[in-house]
């Protein structure tokens, strides 16, 4: 890890502003991505964008202090349905902008590319149905040389975490009750017992549980039973961090793959899991739920 922040490495506020200007020029010249600006944009768009990127990359909290919050940014990008082609082309524009401003360091280029690709396909794509779905207290994710700065420590849950774990899971899965027609299975788990059995991990920021992971070994392999992110942490990478933790734990225990399932009515997961290497291998009714099973081979 390097001493300078990403913000400092790219040249501070001036360097980030040059990058924002270059990206915006490429975007406006792209017939697909430019559509996002067809209804106009703020006259200080690039300055605001530079402030947002700068804050995410370890610079001053200019965006939060002057312009808005993560929630306000995500709302601007929500309620437009899926737009994968636009996202891919926006990422290509960002890579060309890196060329324009002379970012030659391959490590810095790689980290900035990963940041932009992640925020484009995660944070800004988490609420395709309506901007009203965006929680009001999202925080700007911070990015370092090592990638997304973990917003909390993933640790084995203790007996005292049971209530917070259940509350986190309830917040994550309550929106699906109407769609499924009953409480999703993770809401019905016996968390005190699972915690006593060493099957629950939590992602915690200070004293607040923001994510819950339930995982254990079965005759079929290493099973990721539940991954839940609190509503206010949605889109910040906590869920992805928990999945990565599960994969590392499976490797540590000698497994060559992990498997999980999702309810057939949770269609978002059926788009997300294949993107990160999970392959569907079965669909069946189990415990009263119509489930889709996925497995991921581990390196």
Secondary structure by P-SEA (a helix, b strand, c coil): ccccccccccccaaaaaaaaaaaaaaaaaccccccccccccccaaaaaaaaaaaaaaccccccccccccaaaaaaaaccccccaaaaaaaaaaaaaaaaaaccccaaaaaaaaaaaaaaaaccccccccccccccccccbbbbcccccccccccccccccaaaaaaaaaaaacccccccccccccccccaaaaaaaaccbbbbcccccccbbbbbbbccccccccbbbbcccccccaaaaaaaaaaaaaaaaaccccccccccccaaaaaaccccccccccccccccccbbbbbbbbcc
